[in-house]
Amino acid sequence: MTPVLRRRLFLAAAVVVGALLLWGLSGLPDYGIYQGPYGDVLNAVAVSERHATNVVAAVAFDYRGIDTMGEEFILFAAVIGVAVLLRAQRDETEQPPDEDAADRRAPGTSNAVRVLGLALLGPTVLFGIYLVAHGHLSPGGGFSGGVLLATGALLVYLSGEYVTLRRVRPEVLLDVAAATGTAGFVAVGILGLAAGAAFLQNVLPLGQPGTLLSAGTIALINLAVAVEVAGGFVLLLSEFLEQTLVLRRPGEIT
Amino acid sequence: MIVLEVAVFLLVAAGGTAVVLTRDPLDQAIVASFYGLILGIMFLVFQAPDVALSQITIGAVALPLMIVLALAKVRALGGGKGGEE
């Protein structure tokens, strides 16, 4: 296919796709107008029915909890996939970087980055825990909080040396965390079955709305998701770092 | 508020175009990181602070980091020197 023909084909296809897009866009509801009934219904009933003041969490972890469980398994499968793909091959050797070597090509970490990373580590972890614990009360929750907690491990790498990060992230613990979080979600679902209700039904005491110990299973699932996401993300990042910084193939430039 | 919304939409459009127009993968990772930050600001403007936080950590930190690490590995293996050209 010649470049000219390819360009003409693209232009023809672009005109068709553009026309379809414009047609579809013209049929959308006006900007800022919400038409569906579900949001309004949920806003009206979520707090009284589930005692969760964060309606988003009530939807994600209760009303459509089974969908979120599917998403959890997608993330889990993705992390497992990366871990399998980036595993140490038979001909690869471990060679941790010597950050103080005189002939090192990469520039060392600047003191500003080190100090800033260390200063941010505490607040980041604290804010992550806060988001997880208050997931059913205010915006945030297991996913945001878990990702933020994982960023803490990244800060350790940025402000220290890679060997330091290897010490604070025992790989077995990460595997266990990712698996436990995913299994915890399912366990909460089975809790509903054990109580004689439906799978993932909110069978725990709902407590006082707006307090830390409220919303029944929503808070519990939040915690499970946070453990899974934090463990999975640190695992993901450390697999990438391990491949790039430690594992060496024969003939690879270090 | 509507001015802010229009401004952030334009920023997102400019950022997305910038990511596409950057051709070198390493440069593109950095531009994509900025684009992730802009998307986070957009979510914040539209009153979804939790989504904004996830977006900033994933789009502005985790994704570019993985791209940069993958590029470093590819270059260490002796491939992809100097991008596309």
Chai-1 contact restraints between the chains, C-beta under 6 A:
chainA,res_idxA,chainB,res_idxB,connection_type,confidence,min_distance_angstrom,max_distance_angstrom,comment,restraint_id
A,P139,B,P49,contact,1.0,0.0,6.0,A-B,restraint_1
A,P139,B,D50,contact,1.0,0.0,6.0,A-B,restraint_2
A,G140,B,D50,contact,1.0,0.0,6.0,A-B,restraint_3
A,F143,B,S54,contact,1.0,0.0,6.0,A-B,restraint_4
A,S144,B,D50,contact,1.0,0.0,6.0,A-B,restraint_5
A,S144,B,L53,contact,1.0,0.0,6.0,A-B,restraint_6
A,S144,B,S54,contact,1.0,0.0,6.0,A-B,restraint_7
A,V147,B,S54,contact,1.0,0.0,6.0,A-B,restraint_8
A,V147,B,T57,contact,1.0,0.0,6.0,A-B,restraint_9
A,T151,B,T57,contact,1.0,0.0,6.0,A-B,restraint_10
A,F240,B,M66,contact,1.0,0.0,6.0,A-B,restraint_11
A,F240,B,L69,contact,1.0,0.0,6.0,A-B,restraint_12
A,Q243,B,K73,contact,1.0,0.0,6.0,A-B,restraint_13
A,T244,B,L69,contact,1.0,0.0,6.0,A-B,restraint_14
A,T244,B,A72,contact,1.0,0.0,6.0,A-B,restraint_15
A,T244,B,K73,contact,1.0,0.0,6.0,A-B,restraint_16
A,E252,B,A76,contact,1.0,0.0,6.0,A-B,restraint_17
A,E252,B,L77,contact,1.0,0.0,6.0,A-B,restraint_18
A,I253,B,A76,contact,1.0,0.0,6.0,A-B,restraint_19
